[in-house]
Amino acid sequence: MKITNLSEADQAWVRERTELLFGGTFLVSRELVHDPTELPGFIAVQDGERVGLATYHIEGDRCELVSLDALCQYMGIGSELLQAVEAAARAEGCSHIWVITTNDNLDALRFFQRRGFIVNDFRIGGMEKIRMLKPNVPTTGCYGIAIRDEIELEKQVEAGKGWRMV
């Protein structure tokens, strides 16, 4: 598997994946709207096919992992993409990387906690505000669990000890 920086050639695919996974061309976190096609990120490619995507947004010394999408679970795609984002965050001088998921996304909660993230914030009923900006967000998610709350996870990174992929 090869991890490369997102390029203009990837934008149509990023838009398609965003629409498929998130029901539109944008994502919302902390009531902030993100267009993944305008964010830096990485693509995972295996045998000439795109198999994963990660996008991020850096503000100050904090990096938000905006999206992480592995087309196949349990193959290391998400882990490698996360490592690439962490390296980019360190190279940009970030001290923390954070991500938001929803209360129904048990797989994401497990994935991030196993990689050193801790729950940093829990916004009970936070999805109501998100639905004001994005009404098509479903009310039921993974495992038939009602999507109600936002869960923020965070990990400390050593600033300056990374490299930017080319």
NORLIN-V132638 format. One record per residue. N is the residue number from 1. SS is DSSP state (helix for helix, strand for strand, loop for the rest). PHI is phi in whole degrees, 0 to 359 (none if undefined). D_LAST is the distance of its C-alpha to the last C-alpha in whole Angstrom. Layout:
n & ss & phi & d_last
N & SS & PHI & D_LAST
N & SS & PHI & D_LAST
This chain:
n & ss & phi & d_last
1 & loop & none & 15
2 & strand & 239 & 11
3 & strand & 252 & 9
4 & strand & 230 & 6
5 & strand & 295 & 6
6 & loop & 300 & 10
7 & loop & 229 & 10
8 & helix & 300 & 14
9 & helix & 295 & 15
10 & helix & 269 & 15
11 & helix & 301 & 17
12 & helix & 296 & 20
13 & helix & 294 & 19
14 & helix & 299 & 18
15 & helix & 298 & 22
16 & helix & 300 & 24
17 & helix & 296 & 22
18 & helix & 296 & 23
19 & helix & 297 & 27
20 & helix & 294 & 27
21 & helix & 276 & 27
22 & helix & 240 & 28
23 & loop & 65 & 30
24 & loop & 167 & 29
25 & loop & 268 & 26
26 & loop & 222 & 26
27 & strand & 240 & 26
28 & strand & 233 & 28
29 & strand & 219 & 28
30 & loop & 50 & 30
31 & loop & 64 & 31
32 & strand & 263 & 28
33 & strand & 266 & 27
34 & strand & 239 & 23
35 & loop & 256 & 22
36 & helix & 302 & 19
37 & helix & 288 & 18
38 & helix & 256 & 18
39 & loop & 256 & 16
40 & strand & 289 & 12
41 & strand & 178 & 11
42 & strand & 223 & 10
43 & strand & 241 & 11
44 & strand & 261 & 13
45 & strand & 235 & 14
46 & strand & 224 & 17
47 & loop & 53 & 19
48 & loop & 79 & 17
49 & strand & 248 & 18
50 & strand & 288 & 17
51 & strand & 235 & 18
52 & strand & 190 & 17
53 & strand & 212 & 15
54 & strand & 222 & 15
55 & strand & 234 & 15
56 & strand & 212 & 16
57 & strand & 222 & 18
58 & strand & 255 & 18
59 & strand & 224 & 21
60 & loop & 65 & 23
61 & loop & 256 & 22
62 & strand & 236 & 22
63 & strand & 243 & 19
64 & strand & 265 & 20
65 & strand & 279 & 19
66 & strand & 282 & 20
67 & strand & 215 & 20
68 & strand & 217 & 19
69 & strand & 224 & 20
70 & strand & 251 & 20
71 & loop & 294 & 22
72 & loop & 232 & 24
73 & loop & 280 & 25
74 & loop & 66 & 26
75 & loop & 240 & 23
76 & loop & 88 & 20
77 & helix & 296 & 18
78 & helix & 298 & 19
79 & helix & 297 & 18
80 & helix & 293 & 15
81 & helix & 295 & 14
82 & helix & 299 & 16
83 & helix & 299 & 14
84 & helix & 294 & 11
85 & helix & 294 & 13
86 & helix & 300 & 15
87 & helix & 296 & 12
88 & helix & 295 & 11
89 & helix & 298 & 14
90 & helix & 298 & 15
91 & helix & 298 & 13
92 & loop & 271 & 15
93 & loop & 86 & 18
94 & loop & 286 & 19
95 & loop & 255 & 22
96 & strand & 219 & 22
97 & strand & 235 & 21
98 & strand & 223 & 23
99 & strand & 211 & 24
100 & strand & 242 & 27
101 & strand & 227 & 28
102 & strand & 252 & 32
103 & loop & 300 & 35
104 & loop & 277 & 35
105 & loop & 274 & 32
106 & helix & 297 & 33
107 & helix & 296 & 30
108 & helix & 292 & 27
109 & helix & 301 & 30
110 & helix & 295 & 30
111 & helix & 304 & 26
112 & helix & 290 & 25
113 & helix & 294 & 28
114 & helix & 291 & 28
115 & loop & 252 & 24
116 & loop & 94 & 26
117 & loop & 280 & 26
118 & strand & 238 & 30
119 & strand & 291 & 32
120 & strand & 252 & 32
121 & strand & 205 & 34
122 & strand & 221 & 36
123 & strand & 258 & 37
124 & loop & 295 & 40
125 & loop & 74 & 40
126 & helix & 299 & 37
127 & helix & 288 & 36
128 & helix & 299 & 39
129 & helix & 294 & 38
130 & helix & 298 & 34
131 & helix & 294 & 37
132 & helix & 293 & 38
133 & helix & 273 & 35
134 & loop & 220 & 34
135 & loop & 297 & 37
136 & loop & 275 & 36
137 & loop & 295 & 35
138 & loop & 296 & 37
139 & loop & 266 & 39
140 & strand & 236 & 39
141 & loop & 235 & 36
142 & helix & 305 & 35
143 & helix & 59 & 38
144 & helix & 72 & 40
145 & loop & 272 & 40
146 & strand & 297 & 40
147 & loop & 271 & 37
148 & loop & 237 & 39
149 & loop & 241 & 37
150 & strand & 258 & 33
151 & strand & 240 & 32
152 & strand & 258 & 29
153 & strand & 241 & 28
154 & strand & 218 & 26
155 & strand & 220 & 24
156 & strand & 281 & 24
157 & loop & 234 & 21
158 & loop & 277 & 21
159 & loop & 301 & 19
160 & loop & 83 & 17
161 & loop & 255 & 17
162 & loop & 223 & 13
163 & loop & 215 & 9
164 & loop & 261 & 7
165 & loop & 284 & 4
166 & loop & 240 & 0
